[in-house]
Amino acid sequence: MFDDTLLSAIRARFAHVDDCPFTGPRIFFENAGGALTLRSVVETSSRFAAIPDNQGRDNPASKALVAVIDRARADVRRFFNAEGGAVLFGESGTELLFRVIRDACLGAGPGDVLGSTVEHPASRSAAARWAEVAGRRHVLIAHDDATGQVTAEAYAAAVTPETAVVTILHTSPVTGMGMDLPAIVSAVRAVAPEAIVIVDGIQHACHGRIDVAAAGVDAYVISPYKVFSRHGYGLAWASDRLTAMAHDSLVGGPAGNWELGTRDTGAYATFSDVVAYFDWLGGQVSDATDPRARIEAAGLAIHDHEAALTRMMIEGTDNLRGLAAIDGVHIVGGAENPAREGLVSFWSDNKPAAEIVAALNAEGIRTHTRKADHYSGNILTPLGQDSCVRVSLAHYNSPDEVRRFLSVIHGMGL
């Protein structure tokens, strides 16, 4: 875990880390719904919102904006560890998933679309729609209800030489479990080496450790507001071969361009702030001098800190029993699961999830009720549950916040 000095320095870089602008002091355990925003992102957004000039003009201000965009694209490549291909800024992560899945379904060779039931509806819905439009079979691998995961072995059992497009969820926003992305891609490539592989990394991104080169994928999509930036844009990387396929673009426009219209320069600039933050954190936790190495070090440190916090929450700490020791409490994905990434979802036999979330909120602890709807029904319905409590952490959360959470939980008499 981070020591107190570093954790204080980390928390100082985020807006509203311990207070809500509407309700006052609070603990923020709703990071999967949208992480806290870096103060630098707030400042950058304000600065660029005031600039009247546009990109692509022959004046110094316009050229400066283009330089900001170029720098942001380079920063995205460093963050993703991506060579070649194209960096895409769009409306949202969901919109970009729809776009890259559509283009893959319409442009790939003959064959099926393969995904899994653990996926968020962003990728599942896009794959279902565009597989049907393209006349392809959409095959869904059943995830393991007990672990909240889909494995490389499950993909290996389902992939065929006729598989043309593959979708993979890197981390689930409901179970909190990360999938073994390199192993899954390796299993797919062993049977269908030409398949277009598209990854939903929206939940995974705030935990760091994105490496599209090592994974060997064709597209990786994130939502920056879930990785310390802000709402209003999505971000993706697409490989050369996916970029070469037909996609919406202006007739006569630059080759390989994905963007439609002029996007907010501030969006590009604020993701550079995110990458700069990872670089800074990596320098605090390692002696690395290479920028990519510092990003990797930051991701490892984030993972370790969050893992320690979720263990406290599940196993208990000091004289506070963890969730796993409370009668009638059930943890989605199991109490002992090494794939967990900063998130614990649970339900109680003794109190509805919505009541637990309301009681926590009344004590200044922000969590969320996940319902068996179009977002989470794929996880909860097979478990026989209509809802659960989602407690999602980030690396700026502290052991004291976990202790406070457990104290309030015990005070409810679950």
C-alpha positions as semicolon CSV with decimal commas, in nm:
position;residue;x (nm);y (nm);z (nm)
1;M;0,000;0,000;0,000
2;F;0,108;0,362;-0,047
3;D;0,255;0,519;0,264
4;D;0,074;0,811;0,424
5;T;0,299;1,076;0,269
6;L;0,256;0,952;-0,087
7;L;-0,116;0,887;-0,042
8;S;-0,163;1,245;0,079
9;A;0,026;1,373;-0,226
10;I;-0,190;1,157;-0,452
11;R;-0,515;1,274;-0,295
12;A;-0,408;1,638;-0,323
13;R;-0,405;1,603;-0,701
14;F;-0,777;1,518;-0,724
15;A;-1,080;1,742;-0,697
16;H;-1,341;1,659;-0,433
17;V;-1,141;1,367;-0,298
18;D;-1,315;1,380;0,040
19;D;-1,613;1,610;-0,011
20;C;-1,916;1,632;-0,237
21;P;-1,993;1,981;-0,371
22;F;-2,361;1,920;-0,293
23;T;-2,361;1,729;0,037
24;G;-2,029;1,799;0,207
25;P;-1,780;1,547;0,351
26;R;-1,804;1,199;0,200
27;I;-1,606;0,888;0,110
28;F;-1,611;0,816;-0,263
29;F;-1,655;0,445;-0,336
30;E;-1,836;0,492;-0,668
31;N;-1,532;0,505;-0,892
32;A;-1,663;0,249;-1,141
33;G;-1,941;0,494;-1,222
34;G;-1,685;0,764;-1,294
35;A;-1,354;0,829;-1,120
36;L;-1,256;1,151;-0,947
37;T;-1,114;1,421;-1,171
38;L;-0,756;1,542;-1,161
39;R;-0,727;1,907;-1,060
40;S;-0,502;1,959;-1,362
41;V;-0,786;1,835;-1,586
42;V;-1,024;2,090;-1,435
43;E;-0,773;2,369;-1,495
44;T;-0,694;2,253;-1,849
45;S;-1,063;2,226;-1,939
46;S;-1,126;2,583;-1,827
47;R;-0,824;2,718;-2,011
48;F;-0,910;2,556;-2,345
49;A;-1,282;2,634;-2,318
50;A;-1,192;3,002;-2,333
51;I;-0,979;2,984;-2,649
52;P;-1,175;3,118;-2,950
53;D;-0,948;2,986;-3,227
54;N;-1,000;2,663;-3,418
55;Q;-0,768;2,394;-3,549
56;G;-0,638;2,399;-3,905
57;R;-0,605;2,776;-3,952
58;D;-0,300;2,975;-4,054
59;N;-0,238;3,159;-3,731
60;P;-0,021;3,097;-3,423
61;A;-0,311;3,008;-3,193
62;S;-0,445;2,748;-3,434
63;K;-0,100;2,597;-3,482
64;A;-0,061;2,579;-3,105
65;L;-0,390;2,386;-3,081
66;V;-0,272;2,139;-3,346
67;A;0,049;2,089;-3,148
68;V;-0,159;2,010;-2,837
69;I;-0,355;1,750;-3,034
70;D;-0,040;1,593;-3,177
71;R;0,113;1,573;-2,830
72;A;-0,203;1,412;-2,693
73;R;-0,200;1,145;-2,963
74;A;0,160;1,065;-2,876
75;D;0,067;1,049;-2,507
76;V;-0,220;0,808;-2,583
77;R;0,020;0,582;-2,772
78;R;0,257;0,583;-2,476
79;F;-0,025;0,509;-2,233
80;F;-0,156;0,220;-2,447
81;N;0,193;0,112;-2,560
82;A;0,063;0,128;-2,915
83;E;0,270;0,139;-3,233
84;G;0,114;0,226;-3,568
85;G;-0,259;0,236;-3,618
86;A;-0,472;0,537;-3,532
87;V;-0,573;0,720;-3,214
88;L;-0,947;0,798;-3,210
89;F;-1,123;1,066;-3,009
90;G;-1,502;1,033;-3,021
91;E;-1,826;1,105;-2,839
92;S;-1,788;0,838;-2,569
93;G;-1,637;0,497;-2,508
94;T;-1,968;0,333;-2,595
95;E;-1,993;0,524;-2,923
96;L;-1,641;0,421;-3,019
97;L;-1,709;0,057;-2,937
98;F;-2,009;0,070;-3,169
99;R;-1,798;0,227;-3,443
100;V;-1,502;-0,011;-3,434
101;I;-1,725;-0,319;-3,393
102;R;-1,941;-0,203;-3,684
103;D;-1,641;-0,150;-3,909
104;A;-1,496;-0,489;-3,813
105;C;-1,826;-0,669;-3,875
106;L;-1,870;-0,502;-4,213
107;G;-1,507;-0,521;-4,321
108;A;-1,365;-0,851;-4,193
109;G;-1,359;-1,172;-4,396
110;P;-1,643;-1,426;-4,372
111;G;-1,713;-1,577;-4,033
112;D;-1,868;-1,546;-3,690
113;V;-1,855;-1,277;-3,422
114;L;-1,740;-1,420;-3,089
115;G;-1,793;-1,256;-2,749
116;S;-1,899;-1,349;-2,396
117;T;-2,184;-1,300;-2,152
118;V;-1,962;-1,115;-1,905
119;E;-1,935;-0,817;-2,139
120;H;-2,089;-0,477;-2,077
121;P;-2,387;-0,408;-2,307
122;A;-2,178;-0,151;-2,495
123;S;-1,984;-0,423;-2,675
124;R;-2,252;-0,693;-2,656
125;S;-2,517;-0,466;-2,811
126;A;-2,285;-0,341;-3,083
127;A;-2,176;-0,695;-3,172
128;A;-2,535;-0,822;-3,176
129;R;-2,654;-0,540;-3,402
130;W;-2,372;-0,540;-3,652
131;A;-2,337;-0,917;-3,667
132;E;-2,702;-0,929;-3,772
133;V;-2,659;-0,650;-4,028
134;A;-2,350;-0,822;-4,171
135;G;-2,523;-1,162;-4,181
136;R;-2,289;-1,314;-3,926
137;R;-2,360;-1,552;-3,639
138;H;-2,307;-1,391;-3,298
139;V;-2,167;-1,647;-3,054
140;L;-2,161;-1,571;-2,680
141;I;-1,939;-1,769;-2,442
142;A;-2,099;-1,818;-2,101
143;H;-1,892;-1,666;-1,822
144;D;-1,829;-1,847;-1,494
145;D;-2,087;-1,724;-1,242
146;A;-1,873;-1,837;-0,949
147;T;-1,567;-1,630;-1,047
148;G;-1,728;-1,354;-1,252
149;Q;-1,485;-1,419;-1,535
150;V;-1,449;-1,567;-1,878
151;T;-1,122;-1,749;-1,931
152;A;-0,878;-1,812;-2,213
153;E;-0,979;-2,179;-2,197
154;A;-1,342;-2,081;-2,257
155;Y;-1,244;-1,875;-2,562
156;A;-1,022;-2,159;-2,686
157;A;-1,317;-2,399;-2,667
158;A;-1,541;-2,163;-2,867
159;V;-1,315;-2,009;-3,130
160;T;-1,304;-2,170;-3,474
161;P;-1,112;-2,101;-3,795
162;E;-1,433;-1,927;-3,911
163;T;-1,421;-1,670;-3,629
164;A;-1,383;-1,328;-3,792
165;V;-1,442;-1,075;-3,512
166;V;-1,379;-1,117;-3,138
167;T;-1,488;-0,889;-2,852
168;I;-1,328;-0,907;-2,507
169;L;-1,408;-0,725;-2,183
170;H;-1,085;-0,644;-1,999
171;T;-1,245;-0,580;-1,658
172;S;-1,607;-0,613;-1,547
173;P;-1,771;-0,309;-1,384
174;V;-2,007;-0,544;-1,197
175;T;-1,796;-0,838;-1,082
176;G;-1,476;-0,633;-1,064
177;M;-1,276;-0,915;-1,218
178;G;-1,008;-0,863;-1,480
179;M;-0,976;-1,106;-1,769
180;D;-0,640;-1,247;-1,876
181;L;-0,630;-1,046;-2,198
182;P;-0,299;-1,170;-2,343
183;A;-0,395;-1,533;-2,277
184;I;-0,740;-1,489;-2,435
185;V;-0,594;-1,322;-2,745
186;S;-0,330;-1,594;-2,772
187;A;-0,600;-1,861;-2,759
188;V;-0,795;-1,683;-3,031
189;R;-0,493;-1,623;-3,255
190;A;-0,389;-1,989;-3,232
191;V;-0,709;-2,089;-3,415
192;A;-0,819;-1,772;-3,598
193;P;-0,503;-1,567;-3,656
194;E;-0,675;-1,313;-3,884
195;A;-0,967;-1,238;-3,651
196;I;-1,022;-0,872;-3,564
197;V;-0,995;-0,847;-3,183
198;I;-1,166;-0,554;-3,008
199;V;-1,130;-0,483;-2,636
200;D;-1,358;-0,290;-2,401
201;G;-1,107;-0,142;-2,156
202;I;-1,343;0,114;-2,004
203;Q;-1,345;-0,030;-1,653
204;H;-0,983;-0,144;-1,663
205;A;-0,816;0,182;-1,759
206;C;-0,810;0,354;-1,419
207;H;-0,616;0,059;-1,278
208;G;-0,335;0,108;-1,534
209;R;-0,143;-0,171;-1,707
210;I;-0,272;-0,131;-2,064
211;D;-0,038;-0,280;-2,324
212;V;-0,197;-0,330;-2,666
213;A;0,134;-0,429;-2,824
214;A;0,183;-0,716;-2,582
215;A;-0,181;-0,822;-2,609
216;G;-0,183;-0,814;-2,989
217;V;-0,532;-0,663;-3,029
218;D;-0,684;-0,455;-3,309
219;A;-0,875;-0,201;-3,101
220;Y;-0,882;-0,088;-2,740
221;V;-1,150;0,153;-2,616
222;I;-1,174;0,356;-2,294
223;S;-1,391;0,630;-2,140
224;P;-1,160;0,903;-2,004
225;Y;-1,406;1,013;-1,733
226;K;-1,341;0,675;-1,572
227;V;-0,966;0,733;-1,575
228;F;-0,937;1,070;-1,398
229;S;-1,032;1,294;-1,692
230;R;-1,380;1,431;-1,767
231;H;-1,703;1,359;-1,952
232;G;-1,760;1,461;-2,312
233;Y;-1,530;1,234;-2,510
234;G;-1,421;0,876;-2,567
235;L;-1,082;0,743;-2,664
236;A;-0,960;0,443;-2,860
237;W;-0,672;0,299;-3,055
238;A;-0,727;0,104;-3,378
239;S;-0,472;-0,109;-3,562
240;D;-0,351;-0,041;-3,914
241;R;-0,562;-0,319;-4,061
242;L;-0,878;-0,203;-3,884
243;T;-0,808;0,156;-3,989
244;A;-0,767;0,040;-4,349
245;M;-1,122;-0,097;-4,352
246;A;-1,405;0,126;-4,469
247;H;-1,539;0,359;-4,203
248;D;-1,734;0,682;-4,184
249;S;-1,516;0,966;-4,308
250;L;-1,534;1,278;-4,521
251;V;-1,496;1,226;-4,895
252;G;-1,155;1,354;-4,997
253;G;-1,044;1,385;-4,635
254;P;-0,708;1,267;-4,497
255;A;-0,646;0,894;-4,533
256;G;-0,686;0,699;-4,210
257;N;-0,874;0,978;-4,034
258;W;-1,149;0,858;-3,800
259;E;-1,271;1,182;-3,646
260;L;-1,589;1,341;-3,779
261;G;-1,591;1,718;-3,745
262;T;-1,387;1,934;-3,510
263;R;-1,351;1,800;-3,158
264;D;-1,275;1,998;-2,844
265;T;-0,901;2,055;-2,817
266;G;-0,946;2,053;-2,441
267;A;-1,042;1,685;-2,455
268;Y;-0,708;1,600;-2,614
269;A;-0,522;1,819;-2,367
270;T;-0,693;1,670;-2,062
271;F;-0,585;1,320;-2,156
272;S;-0,228;1,444;-2,170
273;D;-0,288;1,550;-1,808
274;V;-0,390;1,192;-1,725
275;V;-0,076;1,049;-1,885
276;A;0,137;1,309;-1,706
277;Y;-0,019;1,199;-1,377
278;F;0,068;0,834;-1,438
279;D;0,420;0,945;-1,529
280;W;0,445;1,142;-1,204
281;L;0,316;0,853;-0,994
282;G;0,552;0,610;-1,162
283;G;0,839;0,838;-1,068
284;Q;0,726;0,830;-0,704
285;V;0,714;0,450;-0,681
286;S;1,014;0,358;-0,898
287;D;1,353;0,474;-1,022
288;A;1,247;0,440;-1,385
289;T;1,354;0,718;-1,620
290;D;1,177;0,604;-1,937
291;P;0,824;0,750;-1,957
292;R;0,660;0,422;-2,058
293;A;0,841;0,241;-1,777
294;R;0,708;0,498;-1,528
295;I;0,354;0,443;-1,657
296;E;0,398;0,068;-1,609
297;A;0,535;0,121;-1,257
298;A;0,237;0,340;-1,171
299;G;-0,004;0,072;-1,292
300;L;0,162;-0,195;-1,080
301;A;0,158;0,029;-0,771
302;I;-0,209;0,117;-0,830
303;H;-0,298;-0,251;-0,856
304;D;-0,113;-0,339;-0,535
305;H;-0,269;-0,056;-0,335
306;E;-0,621;-0,135;-0,453
307;A;-0,571;-0,507;-0,391
308;A;-0,471;-0,433;-0,032
309;L;-0,782;-0,218;0,018
310;T;-1,020;-0,479;-0,124
311;R;-0,859;-0,746;0,096
312;M;-0,925;-0,526;0,399
313;M;-1,285;-0,483;0,291
314;I;-1,339;-0,856;0,240
315;E;-1,119;-1,005;0,513
316;G;-1,143;-0,731;0,774
317;T;-0,884;-0,523;0,954
318;D;-0,796;-0,450;1,317
319;N;-1,108;-0,552;1,514
320;L;-1,345;-0,504;1,222
321;R;-1,476;-0,815;1,050
322;G;-1,470;-0,811;0,672
323;L;-1,767;-0,867;0,444
324;A;-1,678;-1,234;0,404
325;A;-1,728;-1,290;0,777
326;I;-2,079;-1,142;0,795
327;D;-2,359;-1,399;0,797
328;G;-2,586;-1,368;0,498
329;V;-2,347;-1,155;0,291
330;H;-2,247;-1,295;-0,049
331;I;-1,962;-1,153;-0,257
332;V;-1,994;-1,158;-0,634
333;G;-1,704;-1,351;-0,782
334;G;-1,612;-1,506;-0,449
335;A;-1,420;-1,377;-0,149
336;E;-1,086;-1,513;-0,268
337;N;-1,032;-1,413;-0,629
338;P;-0,691;-1,287;-0,748
339;A;-0,849;-1,133;-1,059
340;R;-1,029;-0,864;-0,855
341;E;-0,950;-0,505;-0,955
342;G;-1,054;-0,244;-0,701
343;L;-1,420;-0,342;-0,676
344;V;-1,638;-0,549;-0,443
345;S;-2,002;-0,623;-0,525
346;F;-2,215;-0,804;-0,268
347;W;-2,568;-0,872;-0,153
348;S;-2,719;-0,951;0,184
349;D;-2,989;-1,203;0,265
350;N;-3,108;-0,971;0,541
351;K;-3,139;-0,628;0,376
352;P;-3,209;-0,515;0,017
353;A;-2,917;-0,364;-0,171
354;A;-3,094;-0,030;-0,220
355;E;-3,144;0,004;0,157
356;I;-2,777;-0,069;0,224
357;V;-2,668;0,191;-0,033
358;A;-2,910;0,448;0,112
359;A;-2,784;0,382;0,466
360;L;-2,422;0,416;0,355
361;N;-2,506;0,737;0,170
362;A;-2,668;0,877;0,483
363;E;-2,334;0,822;0,657
364;G;-2,141;0,998;0,382
365;I;-2,022;0,686;0,199
366;R;-2,101;0,690;-0,172
367;T;-2,166;0,347;-0,326
368;H;-2,411;0,227;-0,591
369;T;-2,694;-0,021;-0,642
370;R;-2,650;-0,242;-0,946
371;K;-2,980;-0,385;-1,067
372;A;-3,059;-0,683;-1,288
373;D;-3,131;-0,452;-1,581
374;H;-2,978;-0,415;-1,926
375;Y;-2,651;-0,308;-1,764
376;S;-2,605;-0,579;-1,502
377;G;-2,868;-0,845;-1,558
378;N;-2,616;-1,063;-1,740
379;I;-2,428;-1,098;-1,409
380;L;-2,705;-1,082;-1,149
381;T;-2,986;-1,282;-1,309
382;P;-2,785;-1,608;-1,325
383;L;-2,707;-1,556;-0,955
384;G;-3,078;-1,526;-0,876
385;Q;-3,042;-1,166;-0,757
386;D;-3,236;-0,857;-0,856
387;S;-2,966;-0,622;-0,726
388;C;-2,637;-0,589;-0,542
389;V;-2,424;-0,325;-0,371
390;R;-2,121;-0,214;-0,571
391;V;-1,831;-0,068;-0,376
392;S;-1,569;0,052;-0,622
393;L;-1,234;0,187;-0,509
394;A;-0,946;0,371;-0,670
395;H;-0,584;0,415;-0,571
396;Y;-0,656;0,747;-0,396
397;N;-0,884;0,573;-0,145
398;S;-0,736;0,507;0,197
399;P;-0,735;0,235;0,462
400;D;-0,919;0,470;0,699
401;E;-1,201;0,501;0,445
402;V;-1,231;0,123;0,430
403;R;-1,240;0,107;0,810
404;R;-1,518;0,365;0,817
405;F;-1,712;0,165;0,558
406;L;-1,685;-0,155;0,763
407;S;-1,785;0,029;1,081
408;V;-2,102;0,159;0,916
409;I;-2,180;-0,184;0,767
410;H;-2,155;-0,344;1,110
411;G;-2,373;-0,072;1,255
412;M;-2,654;-0,174;1,018
413;G;-2,686;-0,513;1,180
414;L;-2,669;-0,710;0,855
